[in-house]
């Protein structure tokens, strides 16, 4: 009898202490890529990314573990507001053959309100391991607002920095990826 009572209490504590929850991205999310050129600074932004994550969540809604994360952004959804610049960027990204920029998590650690992620980033047909730090905030409706930045070099992904006007204007090799992602729990 004691064994059954102890087992029941353990199951109850385990099931109420944390739960695994699947999250998906909402429309208020965005990803932007910014850099410099010999003419001016530039930014390209997309609000069409797809992100899914699975967190182990405490009873108060705070995540304790990130189990999985996949992010996919259609390359040609990145827009600068300048058609010529967009076309040069799409050419450098070889969007005809590589439609999406993708990130897949391999490991993560949550410390306070910070998530330290390691995963594989695929850009223009080249996949490299990267580490990305993000901060999160639990919103009143249990959504998670995650944001962060990551600097990378285009040459690390075998991308020739775009140039235009017959090579008189060139972009810098280093770019900054910024993201702001709203994740909502998926109802079962």
Secondary structure, DSSP 8 states (H G I E B T S, - for coil): -HHHHHHHHHHHHHHHHEEEEEEEE-TT-EEEEEEEBSS-EEEEEES--EEEEEEEEETTS-EEEEEEEEEEEEGGG-B-S-HHHHHHHHHHHTTTT--EEEEEEEEEEEETTEEEEEEEEEETTEEEEEEEEEEEEE-TTS-EEEEEEEEEEGGGGT----EETTTTEEB-SEEEEEEEEEEEE---
